[in-house]
Amino acid sequence: MDLGAKIVIIDLNIEGANEAALKLCDANVMAIQVDVSDPADVTEMIDGVVAEYGKLDILVHSAGIGIERSFLETTPEEWRRLIDVDLSGTFYCAQAAARHMVENGYGRIVSLSSTAGLRRGTGRTAYGGVVTLTKVMAVELASHGITGNALAPGAIETELVARMHFEETRRVYRAGIPLDRYGTPDETAFAAVFLASEQAGYITGHVLGVDGGFLAAGIMYRNREV
Ligand SMILES: NC(=O)c1ccc[n+]([C@@H]2O[C@H](COP(=O)([O-])OP(=O)(O)OC[C@H]3O[C@@H](n4cnc5c(N)ncnc54)[C@H](O)[C@@H]3O)[C@@H](O)[C@H]2O)c1
């Protein structure tokens, strides 16, 4: 779906970013290698993008890492890396982008949290921080014409999930998903496109579940009539 945006794909993995850019087959797509946990690099990259394109209307921050580690077993190094990438990375990118958006009086910031940011889950502390950060941005940036929203994906078939979800994870997860399947990256992307659109201008501070109903569910019977 071509909505006319000029796109810059940022990733630590430049091969992956280049591949994604190639798939879009568009001269208006550029890929840049940046570690979102490095504030100086992020600022330089965002300033460079604005210098190249003249302005920045939309930021979708979906860089992230995940570890399956219990509270008691998480090491200080793992803790720091998770917070640095998932939470501080969201902050650095959003702040650097918002500084330019403020000049234009317009902006759409979409961050990636998780259903675990709303309902919690093992090893997923940073996601709760992204929810709080999203609401703070919504409040503080509203007068500048900038909205701040987040997506809360449940289980989406991405490379991260291929690495982290074992057979048992999948079985337990699906038991809690009314739609009884994992989501696709496209289904998450469409939700981001909606929140990033001009038409979503009256939605801010919202965390939108992309979760097949996971957040709505409690006890569910699958194979018998209730
Ligand atoms: N897939 C899911 O089911 C799911 C569920 C809940 C939340 N999320 C969150 O959604 C976001 C996207 O996840 P995904 O499933 O697409 O993961 P993914 O691993 O498939 O993609 C994440 C991307 O982030 C990049 N990245 C990692 N560290 C980086 C860094 N320091 N700087 C720049 N880029 C970096 C990786 O190279 C990768 O391309 C993440 O924040 C993730 O935690 C995903």
The ligand as an ORCA input file, in Angstrom:
! r2SCAN-3c Opt
* xyz 0 1
  N       6.591     -9.828     17.642
  C       5.859     -9.761     18.717
  O       5.052    -10.672     18.979
  C       5.963     -8.586     19.650
  C       5.103     -8.577     20.754
  C       5.159     -7.496     21.618
  C       6.046     -6.459     21.387
  N       6.882     -6.490     20.323
  C       7.791     -5.349     20.133
  O       7.630     -4.852     18.819
  C       8.872     -4.328     18.363
  C       9.249     -5.006     17.056
  O       9.463     -6.386     17.324
  P       9.671     -7.492     16.231
  O       8.907     -8.666     16.646
  O       9.471     -6.897     14.859
  O      11.208     -7.803     16.479
  P      12.356     -8.213     15.397
  O      13.492     -8.761     16.193
  O      11.783     -9.075     14.346
  O      12.732     -6.794     14.826
  C      13.310     -5.828     15.685
  C      14.308     -5.027     14.891
  O      14.955     -4.099     15.794
  C      16.315     -4.036     15.419
  N      17.125     -3.602     16.572
  C      17.400     -4.317     17.699
  N      18.180     -3.584     18.505
  C      18.396     -2.406     17.872
  C      19.137     -1.249     18.208
  N      19.821     -1.154     19.354
  N      19.138     -0.210     17.336
  C      18.467     -0.290     16.162
  N      17.763     -1.369     15.786
  C      17.734     -2.412     16.636
  C      16.660     -5.470     14.991
  O      17.809     -5.483     14.188
  C      15.400     -5.890     14.245
  O      15.464     -5.567     12.883
  C       9.881     -4.586     19.466
  O       9.960     -3.435     20.308
  C       9.271     -5.727     20.210
  O       9.745     -5.838     21.511
  C       6.855     -7.538     19.449
*
